[in-house]
Amino acid sequence: MSTSDHNHDKDGQPTLKVLLVEDDPMVLEIHDTIVSSVPGFVVVGHARDGREALDMIPRLNPDIIILDVYMPGRDGVDVFKEIRSLDTPVDVIMVTAAEDSSTVVASRRLGAFDYIIKPFRFERLRASLESYRAAQRSRSRGRISQDDIDRAWHVRKPGYAEELEELPKGIQRPTLDALSECLMHRADEELSTEEIALELGISRMTVSKYLEFLVDSGLVSARLDYSTGGRPRSLYEWIGV
């Protein structure tokens, strides 16, 4: 566990303190490694259950907690509720295997900055932390723009594809918007070409062409899934900008 007591990062911004709450020791170390690799963050504590986390918060005064749901004793949502009842000025990113809608909705209503479902790709947590860091810097300026709010709350306005300077031949904006919206609305999932084609009612060949463009644009990630037992398939996930 990192124990650095630096007060500011290399850009002169305050170092953001992170408390990790996770009952699996191996997962806890993985989270520590990811968080410690992101500039501007320092891990100040590990808690193995909710009671320990609640005891550590007043002493460590973290800026943000990475909180699991399934833990012995008190689950993460219960811990989150107590944090809010105490009016503790700390933000929370839920990182959990809980994928039922009631837990997701409850976390959102409690004010979770983000919700990440296990297993996740390292880049997903890193992107969330970078978004949080940007939100904190916006707060420190005193005035917050609509773009700052949209980035912090993971909102992307319709027609975002107009931000792409010029579309290549064969890429039509309505189709690009429809495909992108499909991926954005399921941003925590990896989708196959077949799944996207079925949802949008367009050919797999067309979907493949647009996905290739979005991957090249840095808006979508792609990986090969070898768990099919046969020929690997490509899976795509929205990562935004």
C-alpha positions as CSV (number, residue, x, y, z in Angstrom):
1,M,0.0,0.0,0.0
2,S,1.2,3.5,-0.9
3,T,1.9,5.7,2.1
4,S,3.1,8.9,0.4
5,D,2.3,12.1,2.2
6,H,2.8,14.4,-0.8
7,N,0.4,17.3,-0.7
8,H,0.5,18.2,-4.4
9,D,1.2,16.6,-7.7
10,K,3.7,17.7,-10.3
11,D,1.2,20.2,-11.7
12,G,0.8,21.9,-8.3
13,Q,-2.6,20.4,-7.8
14,P,-3.6,18.7,-4.4
15,T,-2.9,15.0,-4.4
16,L,-6.2,13.1,-4.1
17,K,-6.4,10.6,-1.3
18,V,-8.0,7.2,-2.0
19,L,-9.4,4.7,0.5
20,L,-9.8,1.2,-0.9
21,V,-12.6,-1.0,0.6
22,E,-12.5,-4.6,-0.7
23,D,-12.6,-7.9,1.2
24,D,-10.6,-9.9,-1.4
25,P,-6.8,-9.3,-0.6
26,M,-5.8,-10.1,-4.2
27,V,-8.4,-7.7,-5.7
28,L,-7.4,-5.1,-3.1
29,E,-3.8,-5.2,-4.3
30,I,-4.8,-4.9,-7.9
31,H,-6.9,-1.8,-7.1
32,D,-3.9,-0.4,-5.3
33,T,-1.7,-0.9,-8.3
34,I,-4.2,0.7,-10.7
35,V,-4.8,3.7,-8.4
36,S,-1.2,4.3,-7.7
37,S,-0.4,4.3,-11.4
38,V,-2.7,7.3,-12.0
39,P,-0.9,10.7,-11.5
40,G,-2.5,12.8,-8.8
41,F,-3.7,10.0,-6.6
42,V,-2.3,8.3,-3.5
43,V,-3.7,5.3,-1.7
44,V,-4.0,6.1,2.0
45,G,-5.7,3.0,3.3
46,H,-7.0,-0.5,2.8
47,A,-10.2,-1.6,4.5
48,R,-11.4,-5.2,4.4
49,D,-15.0,-4.6,5.5
50,G,-17.5,-1.8,5.9
51,R,-17.0,-1.3,9.7
52,E,-13.3,-0.9,9.2
53,A,-13.9,1.6,6.4
54,L,-16.2,3.7,8.6
55,D,-13.6,3.8,11.3
56,M,-10.8,4.8,8.9
57,I,-12.7,7.7,7.2
58,P,-12.4,10.3,10.0
59,R,-8.8,9.5,10.5
60,L,-7.6,9.3,6.9
61,N,-10.0,12.0,5.5
62,P,-10.0,10.5,2.0
63,D,-11.2,12.5,-1.0
64,I,-12.7,9.4,-2.7
65,I,-13.5,5.8,-1.7
66,I,-13.4,2.8,-4.0
67,L,-16.1,0.7,-2.5
68,D,-17.2,-2.9,-3.0
69,V,-20.8,-4.0,-2.3
70,Y,-20.4,-7.7,-1.3
71,M,-18.5,-7.7,2.0
72,P,-18.8,-9.5,5.3
73,G,-20.8,-7.7,8.0
74,R,-22.2,-4.6,6.3
75,D,-22.5,-4.4,2.5
76,G,-21.2,-1.5,0.5
77,V,-24.6,0.2,-0.1
78,D,-25.3,0.2,3.7
79,V,-21.9,1.7,4.3
80,F,-22.5,4.3,1.6
81,K,-25.8,5.2,3.3
82,E,-24.1,5.8,6.6
83,I,-21.4,7.9,5.0
84,R,-24.1,10.1,3.5
85,S,-26.1,10.2,6.8
86,L,-23.0,11.6,8.5
87,D,-22.6,14.2,5.8
88,T,-19.0,13.1,5.3
89,P,-17.4,15.1,2.4
90,V,-16.1,12.2,0.4
91,D,-16.9,10.9,-3.0
92,V,-17.4,7.2,-3.9
93,I,-16.7,5.0,-6.9
94,M,-18.5,1.7,-6.6
95,V,-16.4,-1.2,-8.0
96,T,-18.4,-4.5,-7.5
97,A,-19.8,-7.6,-9.0
98,A,-23.3,-6.4,-8.1
99,E,-25.1,-5.9,-11.4
100,D,-28.7,-5.8,-10.3
101,S,-30.5,-2.7,-11.2
102,S,-31.6,-1.9,-7.6
103,T,-28.0,-1.7,-6.4
104,V,-27.0,0.4,-9.3
105,V,-29.9,2.8,-8.9
106,A,-29.4,3.0,-5.1
107,S,-25.7,3.9,-5.6
108,R,-26.6,6.6,-8.1
109,R,-29.2,8.1,-5.8
110,L,-26.6,8.2,-3.0
111,G,-24.4,10.2,-5.3
112,A,-21.8,7.6,-6.5
113,F,-19.4,9.3,-8.9
114,D,-19.2,6.1,-11.0
115,Y,-20.2,2.5,-10.9
116,I,-17.9,-0.2,-12.3
117,I,-18.9,-3.8,-12.6
118,K,-16.4,-6.6,-12.0
119,P,-14.6,-8.0,-13.8
120,F,-13.5,-4.8,-15.5
121,R,-10.6,-3.7,-17.7
122,F,-7.9,-1.7,-15.9
123,E,-8.4,1.2,-18.3
124,R,-12.0,1.6,-17.1
125,L,-11.0,2.4,-13.5
126,R,-8.1,4.5,-14.7
127,A,-10.5,6.5,-16.9
128,S,-12.9,7.0,-14.0
129,L,-10.2,8.3,-11.8
130,E,-8.9,10.7,-14.5
131,S,-12.5,12.0,-14.9
132,Y,-12.7,12.5,-11.2
133,R,-9.4,14.4,-11.1
134,A,-10.6,16.7,-13.8
135,A,-13.9,17.3,-11.9
136,Q,-11.9,18.2,-8.8
137,R,-9.8,20.6,-10.7
138,S,-13.0,22.2,-12.1
139,R,-14.3,22.6,-8.5
140,S,-11.1,24.3,-7.4
141,R,-11.7,27.0,-10.0
142,G,-14.9,28.0,-8.3
143,R,-16.9,28.2,-11.5
144,I,-18.0,25.0,-13.3
145,S,-19.0,24.9,-16.9
146,Q,-21.7,22.7,-18.5
147,D,-18.9,20.7,-20.2
148,D,-17.2,20.2,-16.8
149,I,-20.5,18.8,-15.4
150,D,-21.1,16.6,-18.4
151,R,-17.7,15.1,-18.2
152,A,-18.0,14.5,-14.4
153,W,-21.4,12.9,-14.7
154,H,-20.6,10.9,-17.8
155,V,-23.1,12.7,-19.9
156,R,-22.5,13.1,-23.6
157,K,-24.7,15.4,-25.6
158,P,-26.5,14.1,-28.7
159,G,-24.7,14.9,-32.0
160,Y,-21.3,14.6,-30.3
161,A,-20.0,13.1,-33.5
162,E,-19.9,16.6,-35.0
163,E,-16.8,17.1,-32.9
164,L,-15.1,14.8,-35.3
165,E,-13.7,17.2,-37.8
166,E,-14.3,15.3,-41.0
167,L,-16.0,12.0,-41.7
168,P,-14.4,9.7,-44.3
169,K,-16.2,8.6,-47.4
170,G,-18.7,5.9,-46.6
171,I,-19.3,7.1,-43.0
172,Q,-22.7,8.7,-42.6
173,R,-23.4,10.8,-39.5
174,P,-26.9,9.4,-38.8
175,T,-25.6,5.9,-38.7
176,L,-22.5,6.9,-36.8
177,D,-24.7,8.6,-34.2
178,A,-27.1,5.6,-33.9
179,L,-24.2,3.2,-33.4
180,S,-22.4,5.4,-31.0
181,E,-25.5,6.0,-28.9
182,C,-26.0,2.2,-28.7
183,L,-22.5,1.8,-27.3
184,M,-22.8,4.7,-25.0
185,H,-26.1,3.5,-23.5
186,R,-24.3,0.2,-22.7
187,A,-21.0,1.7,-21.8
188,D,-20.1,-0.9,-19.1
189,E,-20.6,-3.8,-21.5
190,E,-18.5,-5.3,-24.3
191,L,-20.7,-5.9,-27.4
192,S,-20.1,-8.0,-30.4
193,T,-20.7,-6.9,-34.0
194,E,-23.7,-9.3,-34.1
195,E,-25.3,-7.9,-31.0
196,I,-25.0,-4.3,-32.3
197,A,-26.3,-5.2,-35.8
198,L,-29.3,-7.0,-34.2
199,E,-30.1,-4.0,-32.0
200,L,-29.8,-1.5,-34.7
201,G,-31.3,-3.6,-37.5
202,I,-28.4,-3.0,-39.9
203,S,-25.9,-5.4,-41.5
204,R,-22.9,-6.8,-39.7
205,M,-20.7,-5.5,-42.5
206,T,-21.9,-2.0,-42.0
207,V,-21.5,-2.3,-38.3
208,S,-17.9,-3.5,-38.7
209,K,-17.0,-0.6,-40.9
210,Y,-18.3,2.0,-38.4
211,L,-16.7,0.2,-35.5
212,E,-13.3,0.3,-37.2
213,F,-13.7,4.0,-37.7
214,L,-14.7,4.5,-34.0
215,V,-11.7,2.4,-32.8
216,D,-9.4,4.4,-35.0
217,S,-10.9,7.6,-33.6
218,G,-10.1,6.5,-30.0
219,L,-13.8,6.4,-28.9
220,V,-14.1,2.6,-28.8
221,S,-11.8,-0.1,-27.6
222,A,-11.7,-3.6,-29.2
223,R,-10.4,-6.9,-27.9
224,L,-10.5,-10.6,-29.1
225,D,-12.6,-12.9,-27.0
226,Y,-11.0,-16.4,-26.9
227,S,-13.6,-18.0,-24.6
228,T,-15.9,-19.0,-27.4
229,G,-14.4,-22.4,-27.8
230,G,-13.9,-21.8,-31.5
231,R,-13.0,-18.9,-33.6
232,P,-12.4,-15.8,-31.4
233,R,-14.8,-12.9,-31.8
234,S,-14.2,-9.2,-31.5
235,L,-15.8,-7.3,-28.6
236,Y,-16.2,-3.5,-28.5
237,E,-16.7,-1.1,-25.6
238,W,-17.3,2.6,-25.5
239,I,-14.5,4.5,-23.8
240,G,-15.3,8.1,-25.0
241,V,-12.8,10.9,-25.1
